[in-house]
Amino acid sequence: MQTPDFKTIAETFKTSPPITLEVDPIYLFVLVGTVQLALRHPGNRGKSAELARQAAISFQQRLGEINPEIAAALEQGWHPEFDVTSKEYDAIEAENEWDDTLYDLPGDAEDCHE
């Protein structure tokens, strides 16, 4: 496999127009949470980490326009004092009626295993 030409890729990023995506809000919510987790790794530093943080914050703000509670929930992900143990999470989950249909999205897990 040939090594990609990162200078050409970087130049493409500078000269290309923004990309418009249409995505279900749950995907952005999960993406922000995943970025938050990745940014906890002590070795995840530098420009790419900062760009990921900026994108996640932008997505969080956009989700907050839909419902401020979503942004508030995501805000907690930036603050370790809101972390819960798996035991605490299980207790929270047991107390709530989770709507499992939330995850029945088109193109979901079944497509990922093909």
GROMACS elastic network, one bead per residue, 0.5 to 0.9 nm:
[ bonds ]
;  ai    aj funct       b0    kb
    2     5     6  0.89979   500
    3     6     6  0.86317   500
    4     7     6  0.88534   500
    4     8     6  0.86167   500
    4     9     6  0.81154   500
    5     8     6  0.55086   500
    5     9     6  0.64133   500
    5    10     6  0.88164   500
    6    10     6  0.59531   500
    6    11     6  0.84486   500
    7    10     6  0.51040   500
    7    11     6  0.61985   500
    7    12     6  0.86120   500
    8    11     6  0.50764   500
    8    12     6  0.61681   500
    8    13     6  0.87143   500
    9    12     6  0.50450   500
    9    13     6  0.63627   500
    9    14     6  0.88376   500
   10    13     6  0.51119   500
   10    14     6  0.64448   500
   10    15     6  0.88993   500
   11    14     6  0.50811   500
   11    15     6  0.63173   500
   11    16     6  0.85267   500
   12    15     6  0.52624   500
   12    16     6  0.57629   500
   13    16     6  0.55282   500
   13    17     6  0.83184   500
   14    17     6  0.84323   500
   16    19     6  0.85440   500
   23    26     6  0.83619   500
   23    27     6  0.68284   500
   23    28     6  0.74552   500
   24    27     6  0.56645   500
   24    28     6  0.71383   500
   24   105     6  0.87809   500
   25    28     6  0.52171   500
   25    29     6  0.62294   500
   25    30     6  0.87332   500
   25    63     6  0.69436   500
   25    66     6  0.88428   500
   26    30     6  0.61772   500
   26    31     6  0.84695   500
   26   102     6  0.83261   500
   26   103     6  0.85654   500
   27    30     6  0.51983   500
   27    31     6  0.60179   500
   27    32     6  0.86107   500
   28    32     6  0.60579   500
   28    33     6  0.85459   500
   28    56     6  0.84227   500
   28    59     6  0.65451   500
   28    60     6  0.79669   500
   28    63     6  0.78797   500
   29    32     6  0.53200   500
   29    33     6  0.63855   500
   29    34     6  0.87220   500
   29    59     6  0.79224   500
   29    60     6  0.74547   500
   29    63     6  0.76890   500
   29    70     6  0.79515   500
   29    71     6  0.89813   500
   29    74     6  0.75314   500
   30    33     6  0.50911   500
   30    34     6  0.61177   500
   30    35     6  0.86396   500
   31    34     6  0.50277   500
   31    35     6  0.61719   500
   31    36     6  0.85534   500
   31    56     6  0.76044   500
   31    59     6  0.88272   500
   32    35     6  0.51101   500
   32    36     6  0.61257   500
   32    37     6  0.86518   500
   32    53     6  0.86709   500
   32    55     6  0.83998   500
   32    56     6  0.50197   500
   32    57     6  0.77284   500
   32    59     6  0.70998   500
   32    60     6  0.70165   500
   32    74     6  0.74184   500
   32    77     6  0.87207   500
   33    36     6  0.50014   500
   33    37     6  0.62554   500
   33    38     6  0.86417   500
   33    56     6  0.83685   500
   33    74     6  0.70528   500
   33    77     6  0.67381   500
   34    37     6  0.50993   500
   34    38     6  0.61511   500
   34    39     6  0.85957   500
   35    39     6  0.60340   500
   35    40     6  0.86900   500
   35    49     6  0.88524   500
   35    52     6  0.67623   500
   35    53     6  0.71378   500
   35    56     6  0.67877   500
   36    39     6  0.52179   500
   36    40     6  0.66028   500
   36    52     6  0.89984   500
   36    53     6  0.76709   500
   36    56     6  0.78897   500
   36    74     6  0.89924   500
   36    77     6  0.63511   500
   36    78     6  0.64448   500
   37    40     6  0.53033   500
   37    41     6  0.74201   500
   37    77     6  0.81057   500
   37    78     6  0.88932   500
   38    41     6  0.57311   500
   38    44     6  0.71634   500
   38    49     6  0.87152   500
   39    42     6  0.75668   500
   39    43     6  0.86095   500
   39    44     6  0.58859   500
   39    45     6  0.77566   500
   39    49     6  0.67632   500
   39    52     6  0.84284   500
   39    53     6  0.77152   500
   40    43     6  0.86255   500
   40    44     6  0.74853   500
   41    44     6  0.54252   500
   41    45     6  0.84652   500
   42    45     6  0.72506   500
   44    48     6  0.84006   500
   44    49     6  0.61115   500
   45    48     6  0.73077   500
   45    49     6  0.52821   500
   45    50     6  0.73914   500
   46    49     6  0.54952   500
   46    50     6  0.63909   500
   46    51     6  0.88242   500
   47    50     6  0.50740   500
   47    51     6  0.61360   500
   47    52     6  0.85752   500
   48    51     6  0.50615   500
   48    52     6  0.61132   500
   48    53     6  0.85609   500
   49    52     6  0.50634   500
   49    53     6  0.61437   500
   49    54     6  0.86505   500
   50    54     6  0.61632   500
   50    55     6  0.85909   500
   51    54     6  0.50763   500
   51    55     6  0.61342   500
   51    56     6  0.85407   500
   52    55     6  0.51241   500
   52    56     6  0.60758   500
   52    57     6  0.85846   500
   53    56     6  0.51067   500
   53    57     6  0.61423   500
   53    58     6  0.85471   500
   54    57     6  0.51857   500
   54    58     6  0.61475   500
   54    59     6  0.86471   500
   55    58     6  0.50309   500
   55    59     6  0.61676   500
   55    60     6  0.85355   500
   56    59     6  0.50464   500
   56    60     6  0.60424   500
   56    61     6  0.85893   500
   57    61     6  0.61469   500
   57    62     6  0.85901   500
   57    75     6  0.88636   500
   58    61     6  0.51418   500
   58    62     6  0.62462   500
   58    63     6  0.86609   500
   59    62     6  0.50396   500
   59    63     6  0.61227   500
   59    64     6  0.85094   500
   60    63     6  0.51310   500
   60    64     6  0.61637   500
   60    65     6  0.88579   500
   60    70     6  0.77546   500
   60    71     6  0.54376   500
   60    72     6  0.87984   500
   60    74     6  0.66549   500
   60    75     6  0.78675   500
   61    65     6  0.65808   500
   61    68     6  0.87360   500
   61    71     6  0.63786   500
   62    65     6  0.52226   500
   62    66     6  0.70474   500
   62    71     6  0.82599   500
   63    66     6  0.52291   500
   63    67     6  0.64623   500
   63    68     6  0.75065   500
   63    70     6  0.62847   500
   63    71     6  0.61026   500
   64    69     6  0.69277   500
   64    70     6  0.57340   500
   64    72     6  0.76842   500
   65    68     6  0.63795   500
   65    70     6  0.89245   500
   65    71     6  0.82685   500
   66    69     6  0.89390   500
   66    70     6  0.79606   500
   66    71     6  0.89805   500
   67    70     6  0.56340   500
   67    71     6  0.72097   500
   68    71     6  0.52260   500
   68    72     6  0.62169   500
   68    73     6  0.86848   500
   69    73     6  0.61035   500
   69    74     6  0.85811   500
   70    73     6  0.51693   500
   70    74     6  0.62652   500
   70    75     6  0.85608   500
   71    74     6  0.50616   500
   71    75     6  0.59657   500
   71    76     6  0.87844   500
   72    76     6  0.66349   500
   73    76     6  0.55115   500
   73    77     6  0.72111   500
   74    77     6  0.52239   500
   74    78     6  0.73802   500
   75    78     6  0.56094   500
   75    79     6  0.73411   500
   76    79     6  0.53462   500
   76    80     6  0.77823   500
   76    81     6  0.82187   500
   76    82     6  0.58417   500
   76    83     6  0.81040   500
   77    80     6  0.70629   500
   77    82     6  0.70780   500
   77    83     6  0.75261   500
   78    82     6  0.85460   500
   79    82     6  0.59355   500
   79    83     6  0.75797   500
   80    83     6  0.52311   500
   80    84     6  0.88874   500
   81    84     6  0.84915   500
   84    87     6  0.79338   500
   84    88     6  0.57574   500
   84    89     6  0.62328   500
   85    88     6  0.51042   500
   85    89     6  0.61819   500
   85    90     6  0.86222   500
   86    90     6  0.61179   500
   86    91     6  0.86543   500
   87    90     6  0.51304   500
   87    91     6  0.63921   500
   87    92     6  0.87789   500
   88    91     6  0.51133   500
   88    92     6  0.62842   500
   88    93     6  0.86282   500
   89    92     6  0.50335   500
   89    93     6  0.60448   500
   89    94     6  0.85111   500
   90    93     6  0.50401   500
   90    94     6  0.60902   500
   90    95     6  0.86900   500
   91    94     6  0.50957   500
   91    95     6  0.63448   500
   91    96     6  0.88957   500
   92    95     6  0.52025   500
   92    96     6  0.64812   500
   93    96     6  0.53265   500
   93    97     6  0.76243   500
   93    98     6  0.73188   500
   94    97     6  0.75981   500
   94    98     6  0.87725   500
   97   100     6  0.89792   500
   98   101     6  0.87656   500
   98   102     6  0.85398   500
   99   102     6  0.57602   500
   99   103     6  0.82992   500
  100   103     6  0.59590   500
  100   104     6  0.73812   500
  101   105     6  0.79611   500
  102   105     6  0.71050   500
  103   108     6  0.76114   500
  103   109     6  0.89693   500
  104   107     6  0.87706   500
  104   108     6  0.67891   500
  104   109     6  0.87219   500
  105   108     6  0.54032   500
  105   109     6  0.86889   500
  106   111     6  0.89503   500
  107   110     6  0.71186   500
  107   111     6  0.55877   500
  107   112     6  0.78651   500
  108   111     6  0.58679   500
  108   112     6  0.68496   500
  109   112     6  0.50123   500
  109   113     6  0.68002   500
  110   113     6  0.57679   500
  110   114     6  0.72282   500
  111   114     6  0.56263   500
